[in-house]
Amino acid sequence: MIGRLSGLLTEVRPDRVIVETGGIGWELQIPMSTFSLLPPSGKPVALHVYTHVREDAIQLFGFLSAEERRLFEKLLAVSGIGPKVALGILSGLPVPDFVHAVTVKNIPLLCTIPGVGRKLAERLALELKDRVAGMGTGPESRVSSGPVQGEAARDATDALVNLGYKPPQAEAAVAAALKSTPSGDLQSLLQAALRSLAK
């Protein structure tokens, strides 16, 4: 099993990256929380890895912090949650906000995550309350890649729609993020838009 991967970040997308090490390019699926903190393409990166083995495939999931990977593993232990839903949850709320919502049983906030209905939110609060105690801190620094604002706004909107938000929601969140994010780069916009959607 691969537990950690260090190398050159050769491709970056909101949902996946390729990290080259030893002449091999490893494709890893990532949550939006990791994407928003990644360095630009062409820079070195180190990711904590979760290896998911199925009968027909081996999937790698990458996280900038060990805490994100731990929460991902805890989510997979909840009945009815697979890797796709777990990634969506990590993308929908920052780890500290998710942990707090589970701890205080804030069902309405958990229901704002795309793909999480009331029944699943209640199950998360019930099954994870004790398991996530003490979690809630992660990397705070961010290095932006600096794409053009117009293109970044379109890409950010598309990324949010792919996460399950409705186009009007995504557009409104990105519009609000543009006002509070002077640089207007993709990673900053997504981070600000997700914060807006989580309120």
C-alpha positions, 0 to 999 in steps of 0.5 A, spaced: 500 500 500 502 507 498 502 511 504 505 517 502 507 520 495 512 525 494 514 528 487 513 533 481 506 536 481 505 535 473 498 536 472 492 539 477 485 539 476 480 540 481 478 533 482 485 530 481 492 531 480 498 527 477 505 526 481 511 524 477 516 520 481 521 516 479 519 516 472 512 514 473 506 519 473 501 517 479 494 519 478 490 521 485 483 523 486 483 529 491 478 533 495 477 540 493 480 542 500 487 539 498 486 542 491 485 549 494 492 548 498 496 545 492 502 549 489 502 550 482 503 545 477 511 544 476 512 544 483 514 539 488 509 536 492 508 531 498 501 527 499 498 523 504 495 517 500 489 512 501 489 506 497 482 503 495 482 496 492 476 493 488 476 487 484 476 491 478 481 497 480 486 500 484 484 507 486 489 512 489 486 518 493 491 524 495 491 529 501 495 534 503 494 533 511 494 526 514 488 529 518 484 529 511 486 522 510 484 520 517 477 523 516 476 520 509 478 513 512 473 514 518 468 516 513 469 510 509 467 506 515 460 509 515 455 505 512 453 507 505 459 511 504 464 510 498 470 514 496 466 518 491 461 521 497 467 521 502 471 526 497 464 530 496 464 531 504 471 533 504 470 538 498 463 541 501 466 543 508 473 544 511 475 539 516 474 543 522 467 545 520 465 538 519 468 536 525 464 541 529 457 540 525 458 532 527 460 534 534 454 538 535 449 534 531 448 540 526 444 536 521 442 543 517 449 544 515 451 537 514 445 537 509 448 543 505 454 538 502 452 536 495 450 528 496 448 528 503 441 528 505 438 528 512 438 521 513 445 520 511 447 527 515 443 524 521 448 517 520 454 521 520 452 525 526 451 518 530 456 514 527 462 519 527 461 523 533 466 520 538 470 518 532 472 525 530 473 527 537 480 532 537 480 532 530 479 539 526 486 542 525 490 542 518 494 546 513 493 553 513 497 556 508 496 556 501 500 557 494 496 560 489 497 558 481 494 565 479 490 563 472 486 569 469 480 571 473 475 570 467 478 563 466 478 562 473 471 564 475 468 559 469 473 553 472 471 555 479 463 555 477 464 548 473 468 545 479 462 547 483 457 544 479 461 538 478 461 537 486 453 537 485 451 544 486 446 547 482 449 552 476 445 558 479 448 556 486 455 556 483 455 562 479 452 566 485 458 563 490 463 565 485 460 572 484 461 573 491 468 570 492 470 575 486 468 581 490 472 578 496 478 575 492 482 580 489 487 575 486 482 572 482 486 565 481 482 559 481 484 556 488 482 562 491 476 563 488 474 556 490 476 556 497 472 563 498 466 560 494 466 554 498 466 558 504 460 562 502 456 555 500 457 553 507 454 558 511 
